[in-house]
Amino acid sequence: MYINNKILIGKNENTESYILPKMANRHGIITGASGSGKTITLKVMAESFSDASIPVFLVDVKGDLAGMCVNGEANENIEKRVNNLNLENFELKSYPTHFWDVYGEFGHPIRTTVSNIGSKLLSRMLNLTDAQEGVLTIVFKIAEDENLEIVDLKDLRAILNYVGDKRKEYTLKYGNITLQSIGAIGRNLLSLEEEGGDYFFGKPEFNIKDFIKYNSTDGRGFINILHAATLFKKPTLYATFLLWLLDSLYNEMPEVGDLDKPKLIFFIDEAHLLFSEMPDHMIKNIISIVKLIRSKGIGLYFVSQSPSDIPDEILSQLGNRVQHVLRYYTKSDQKAIKAACDSFRENPLFNTEEAIKSLETGEALVSFQTETGEPSIVEKVTILPPQSKMGTIDDETRNSIIKNDMFYQKYENKIDNESAFEKINDNKLMEEKVIKEETRVLKKDSDEVKITKNTTKKKKSSIEKATTKVTNSALNTLGRKIGNSIFKGLFK
C-alpha cells in the first residue's frame, strides 16, 4: 500500500516496513522456497509502486498475475490478514494494466529486428560455438556495409546463403567464412523458428519507452505484464529476451541521477535462468547494467528461490530485500541460509538463521534502504495482502483490455517492408536478367557469325563452281583447237 509517500510492504506488532520511493532504484530481491509467498510479495510491491505513479514491468510465468486488471475478491484469508495487521483504508481494486506477449497471443506483440538484437545475443539464442558466432558477426558486418537490413529470420537465411555463395570473395576482406559454419547457423535457425523465434523478429519494432510513456487517467503507473507461460518453457530464449530488454533500457534511457521516485521498476522472475543460461562474458554485461542503470531511474528486482542464485557482485547492489522461508534439507540449502543471513543487518531480538527456517507462508524477513542509504535492521513481518484479484482472468476480459489499449493499433499488425530478403532476391533476378540478356546477345552474335560464314561459304562455292566451269570451258576449247591443229598436220 502507498501511504504518506511511502510503500508499506509488511508489518508486525511493533514495526511497519516501508520502501522509500527515492530508494526504490537501489534495486531489490525477493527470495524463498516454492509456495512461500514470493508471488504475493511481488504483487503487493507492483500494486504499491503503481499507486505511487511508478510504472512496473513484470513477468507472468504461471498466468496468476493477470488478475491485477480486476478488482480483488474478499475472502476469509484476506479479511483475517487485514484485521491482524490493522490495515486502515485497505480497499480491493483493479490496476491499470498493459498485456504483452512475444507470441502475440495473450498480449501486444513485442518485436525487434535481427539487426537490432545484434550478433552476440542472437548467437546466444542459437547456441552457437565461438567459430560460428565469428561467422555470424561477419555476416552482420557484410549486411551493414551493403545496406541489407536484417529484419526477420527469412532475411537472415537469405543473407546467409548470399554470403555462402560469395564466401571466397568476402574471406579476403572480412575473414574466414566456412560452409560448415554457414550450414550450422542455418540448422540452428530451424530450431529457433520451431521455438517461435520468428514471432519475436519483425516490424513494427517495440519501443522500450512505451513501458513508461503514459500513466493512467488517475495518475497511477501502468503495470506491464509479460505473459510468459510459453516463453518460459524455452529457458535460453527467455533469458536472452530478458537480457535484451535490460540492454535496451540501459541504452535507451537518459542519465537522470537520483530522483524522488524511479521511472520504472523492472521485476526479473525466475532470475536464476538469467545467470545459468548465460556465458561468463554476458553475465559481466548484466553486472555492469545492474551497477549503472540506477542512475537512469530504473530499479531492478530479482525474484528467485535462493540468494545463491544471484552472483555476489549483483547481490551487493541489491539494497531492498525480502526473504521468505528457505528449506534446509541439504548442505547447499544450509549454505544458502547462511548467505541469506549474512546479507542482513542482525536484529538482536531474534536469531536470523532460525527465523528463515521457521517462517510461515506470507511471512518474511525484510530490510529496506533508509533515508541515508543504509540497510535497515532485519525485521520479521507479515506481508500485506494484495488489493487486486489473485489469479488468472478469462479470455474475454483479457481481449477487451488488449483491444481497447492505446498500443493495440501500434503493434498489432506485422509489417513486411523491403529488407535483405527482397533486395537479395531482386539482385538475383537482376543478375539472372543480365545473364539472360548477355546470353541472348551472345547467341545473336553467334547466329550472325554463322550466317556470315554460311554466306561466305556459299559465295566461295559459287565462285569455285563458276571458275571450274570457265576453266573447263577454256580447257575444252583449247583442247579442241590443239586437236584440230594436230589433225590438220597429219594430212598435209
Secondary structure, DSSP 8 states (H G I E B T S, - for coil): -EETTEEEEEE-SS-EEEE-GGGGGG-EEEE--TTSSHHHHHHHHHHHHHHTT--EEEEESSSTTGGGGSB----HHHHHHHHHHT-TT-------EEEEETTSSSSEE--B-HHHHHHHHHHHHTT--HHHHHHHHHHHHHHHHTT----SHHHHHHHHHHHHHTHHHHHHHH----HHHHHHHHHHHHHHHHTTHHHHB-BS---GGGGTS-B-TTS-B-EEEEE-TTGGGSHHHHHHHHHHHHHHHHHHS----S-SS-SEEEEETTTHHHHHTS-HHHHHHHHHHHHHGGGGTEEEEEEES-GGGS-HHHHTT--EEEE-----SSHHHHHHHHHHHHTSB--TTS-HHHHHHH--TTEEEEE-B-TTS-B-B-EEEEE---SB--S---HHHHHHHHHTSTTHHHHSS-B--S-HHHHHHHHHHHHHHHHHHHHHHHHHHHHHHHHHHHHHHHHHHHHHHHHHHHHHHHHHHHHHHHHHHHHHHHT-
